[in-house]
Amino acid sequence: MTPAEVGYVAVVLFCKKVLATKKFSSNHLQIKTQSPSHGPPRVMSPTAVLARRGARALAAGLTQRASARVVAPFRRGLASQAADANATNQSSGLPRFAALIGTAAASAGAYAFLLDDTQSSAAQFKLFEYLAPTMRVMDPETAHNVGIELLAKGVAPMETRPDHPSLAVDAWGLRFTNPLGLAAGFDKDAKAFPALESMGFGFVEIGSVTPKPQPGNPKPRVFRLREHGAVINRYGFNSEGHGPARTRLEAYRANVRATQAEFDTTPVVDGEPVPSRLAMRGAPVGVNLGKNKLTPEAAAADDYVLGVQSMGHTADYIVVNISSPNTPGLRNLQSKAHLKGLLGKVLKSRDDLAVKLKKESGHSHKPPVLLKIAPDLTDSDIKDVVHAATSCGVDGIIVSNTTIARPDEIKAHISGGEAGGLSGKPLLDKSTAVLSRVYELTRGKIPLVGCGGVASGRDAYAKIRAGASLVQMYTAFAYGGPALVPEMKEELARCLREDGYGSVRDAIGADHRKGGR
Ligand SMILES: Cc1cc2nc3c(=O)[nH]c(=O)nc-3n(C[C@H](O)[C@H](O)[C@H](O)COP(=O)(O)O)c2cc1C
């Protein structure tokens, strides 16, 4: 065994033990443990539970399994090699290395055990900050898939520090504890969104999801332009289809409801409310709908209607995505000729769904419908889109998707000529300009979601001042990892404070008001 293999086995044993002891699946909500005196159940945060279990698992794992699986065979190996005169020299460093790894892991476990929730959260984000660069050794699609699988297993930092009250936003009757969301395309098949919520996003959008499963475009289909903080992708709506995403969302909703019911009966510790966002309902989850490649343009509306019918009951909001550049003809649906007809059908199916759900369950659920547009529209296109959207009664607009434009510095990059949509920093100004124009035209009557090139709290603040009620990002998160989330929220709260705003609400559209206030 090489030193690297010994280290790997130690880490895998540790992780397996932790993941097995805690049901660290997506909905790691609060867990009750029995107090030592067998008195009333004591409510501990999952982080504390995880830390304690981790420390115990570590102790057990190191003494038993590690000894049985790692050290014993290793010793046997050493013994058999002892006959070889060279063996001692070759291997003498290894037990010491294994002991070093074990000691380091035990110290980390003991350290985690001693931390309170806030410190533990900060430490977890720090750890992921160090791990993020390891993703760079893989090609971008593999790295993304590995990330999704880890997140789906709950391997993610958990935010237990409450969001600053100034960051809260209310829109469409939903409460967002902060305005920073994860944009569509990251969790296309709704596998990872609970872990993404738990790391502190104010909301997560799953999809784009298509009615039938489809593989998307041939690989390679995503390219890093790291020096520019940008990505070009031409995934082409690779999707498992509505069915699997719906099943995962339904399971999540059932879990949240069950946990919420539990909280409704035990929401306090020592007479105090539980001071954790985990005690709240999960953050809003949007469902972004796409169309199958083989669905003809004339029947495109049917795919979105199917999406509403199949997934609307599980969605906090629905997005009609007609702006991805990687499905032939899709962006034509933004034209005057198509848009009103399409939106009319989608909104009608949403209204029908609301009536049906009320009849069946007695509960009202009428998810708002948002339109996601491209940043490449001309001013006259923007006017047409806004007119069609507002006259049909669309509830919000997401500005924007990726761009097909290639600024000069991108053209010069080795991957700059790849076909697809460009996202990240080069998109920031362009998408903010379109957002600003849409805000002017809608006069702040419907909430807007600013998306494109957001990589810092200050960028998010710029979108809010331009007219966004909520903000999304994708590319910066793919590069920066989870640590970016708390960092951006902190910076956004600072921007608001410095300009004298008590809340995000007060700053929305500030650039359009006299004196920028
Ligand atoms: C790899 C990748 C895949 C994407 N897939 C989708 C998608 O399926 N549906 C969608 O509406 N937007 C998709 N987007 C667009 C993002 O949601 C977002 O609108 C765009 O990337 C701009 O934000 P950013 O600059 O923060 O990345 C994708 C973006 C990237 C980089």
The ligand as an SDF file (V2000), in Angstrom:
LIG
                    3D

 31 33  0  0  0  0  0  0  0  0999 V2000
  -23.5230   24.2840  -17.4740 C   0  0  0  0  0  0  0  0  0  0  0  0
  -24.7630   25.1140  -17.4700 C   0  0  0  0  0  0  0  0  0  0  0  0
  -25.9990   24.5090  -17.6700 C   0  0  0  0  0  0  0  0  0  0  0  0
  -27.1650   25.2790  -17.6690 C   0  0  0  0  0  0  0  0  0  0  0  0
  -28.3820   24.6710  -17.8420 N   0  0  0  0  0  0  0  0  0  0  0  0
  -29.5090   25.4250  -17.7820 C   0  0  0  0  0  0  0  0  0  0  0  0
  -30.7880   24.8250  -17.8930 C   0  0  0  0  0  0  0  0  0  0  0  0
  -30.9250   23.6020  -17.9980 O   0  0  0  0  0  0  0  0  0  0  0  0
  -31.8740   25.6320  -17.8480 N   0  0  0  0  0  0  0  0  0  0  0  0
  -31.7870   26.9880  -17.6860 C   0  0  0  0  0  0  0  0  0  0  0  0
  -32.8150   27.6720  -17.6360 O   0  0  0  0  0  0  0  0  0  0  0  0
  -30.5820   27.5770  -17.5700 N   0  0  0  0  0  0  0  0  0  0  0  0
  -29.4580   26.8430  -17.6090 C   0  0  0  0  0  0  0  0  0  0  0  0
  -28.2400   27.4420  -17.4840 N   0  0  0  0  0  0  0  0  0  0  0  0
  -28.1740   28.9050  -17.3660 C   0  0  0  0  0  0  0  0  0  0  0  0
  -28.0800   29.3740  -15.9130 C   0  0  0  0  0  0  0  0  0  0  0  0
  -29.2290   29.0110  -15.2020 O   0  0  0  0  0  0  0  0  0  0  0  0
  -27.8990   30.9010  -15.8460 C   0  0  0  0  0  0  0  0  0  0  0  0
  -29.0430   31.4970  -16.3830 O   0  0  0  0  0  0  0  0  0  0  0  0
  -26.6830   31.3770  -16.6110 C   0  0  0  0  0  0  0  0  0  0  0  0
  -25.6160   30.4850  -16.4760 O   0  0  0  0  0  0  0  0  0  0  0  0
  -26.2260   32.7410  -16.1460 C   0  0  0  0  0  0  0  0  0  0  0  0
  -25.8360   32.7170  -14.8040 O   0  0  0  0  0  0  0  0  0  0  0  0
  -24.2850   32.6090  -14.3410 P   0  0  0  0  0  0  0  0  0  0  0  0
  -23.5260   33.6440  -15.1290 O   0  0  0  0  0  0  0  0  0  0  0  0
  -24.3170   32.8970  -12.8840 O   0  0  0  0  0  0  0  0  0  0  0  0
  -23.8520   31.2540  -14.6500 O   0  0  0  0  0  0  0  0  0  0  0  0
  -27.0750   26.6860  -17.4830 C   0  0  0  0  0  0  0  0  0  0  0  0
  -25.8300   27.2850  -17.2700 C   0  0  0  0  0  0  0  0  0  0  0  0
  -24.6860   26.5080  -17.2610 C   0  0  0  0  0  0  0  0  0  0  0  0
  -23.3530   27.1830  -17.0400 C   0  0  0  0  0  0  0  0  0  0  0  0
  1  2  1  0
  2  3  1  0
  2 30  2  0
  3  4  2  0
  4  5  1  0
  4 28  1  0
  5  6  2  0
  6  7  1  0
  6 13  1  0
  7  8  2  0
  7  9  1  0
  9 10  1  0
 10 11  2  0
 10 12  1  0
 12 13  2  0
 13 14  1  0
 14 15  1  0
 14 28  1  0
 15 16  1  0
 16 17  1  0
 16 18  1  0
 18 19  1  0
 18 20  1  0
 20 21  1  0
 20 22  1  0
 22 23  1  0
 23 24  1  0
 24 25  2  0
 24 26  1  0
 24 27  1  0
 28 29  2  0
 29 30  1  0
 30 31  1  0
M  END
$$$$
